[in-house]
Amino acid sequence: MDGVGATHTHPGWRNFAAFPLTAVPPDRYEITFNDVPINARVAFRINDQNFCDQNPTGAVLRNVSANDVELVQNTTTPGNGDEPGFAFMVSASGRVTQ
């Protein structure tokens, strides 16, 4: 659990580097990216120590959205081996599809 650190994301379009999420009380985290590739399938992972009871690496499995569209865990991402992640596409207008 301590190895997860602060809640963060690993966006594939940024080579899966770690970026901290901002806490939005009482129970949400968020981040804004202005460089998500348009009309291309992209993947990312979120790690949160609160998910260590469901995944030993803290990879988040549910309750994730992009532009108010709820995403489902539908891909794997590199980490400590393959870790669960999310994939989606975004249009030039900001419409998100899975």
N, C-alpha and C positions, 0 to 999 in steps of 0.2 A: 504494500500500500504506500509506503513512504517513497518508493522508487518512482511512482507516477508523477509526483510533484503537483504543481498547480494545474488546474484544468486547462487543457490546450488542444489545438488541432494541428493536423499534419496534411496540408493541401498538396495534392499531387502535382498541380501546375506550378508549384514552387518547390519541386523535388522532395516533397514530404518533410521539409524542415518544420520545426515546432514553432507555433505562434500562440501566445497566451490568449485565453478568452477573457472577456470582461464580465465580472459578476453584475447581474441585474437583479437585485433583491425583489422578492424573497427567495426565488428558486430557479433562476434562469441565468444562462451565460450567453454571450453573443460576441460576434466579430463581424466586421464589414470588410469585404474584399472588392476592390474596383478593377481587378485584373483577371477575373475569371474568363477563360476563353469562351467565346460565343459559338453556339451551335456545335460544340464538341463535348463528348462525354468526359467528365472529369470525376476524379475520386478524391476522397479525403477521409481521415479518421479523427475522432475525438477521443482523448484519454482523460478520465476523471476518476480520482481515487474512490468515489462513491460507487463505482461499478466493479470494484475488485471482487465483490462477492459473486458476480456473474461472469467475470472474465479476469483471469489473473493479471493481465497487463492493464486493466482499467479501461479497455476499449469499450466505448459506449455502444449499446445495441439498439436503443430506442429513444423516442422523444426528441428527435432531431428534425429541424426544418430549415428550409432555405427559401427566402422571400415568401414566407408564410405557407409554404407547401411542405407538409409532413413527409419526410423521407423514410424509407425502410432500409434496413441493413441489407445491402445487395451486392457487395463486392468484398474483396480482401485487399489489404494494403501492406506494404513492407513495414516491418518493425522488428519485434522479437519473433522472427518467423513471420508467417502470414497472420495478420490481425484483421478482425472484422472492420469494415468501413462502409461508406456510402458513396453512391455514384449518381450523378444527375447531369442534365444539360440545361443551359440557360440561353434564351433567345436574346436578340438585341434589345427587345422591349423589357427584358427582365423576367419573362415567363419561364418557370422552372418545370421541367419534366424529368421523369426517371427513366 
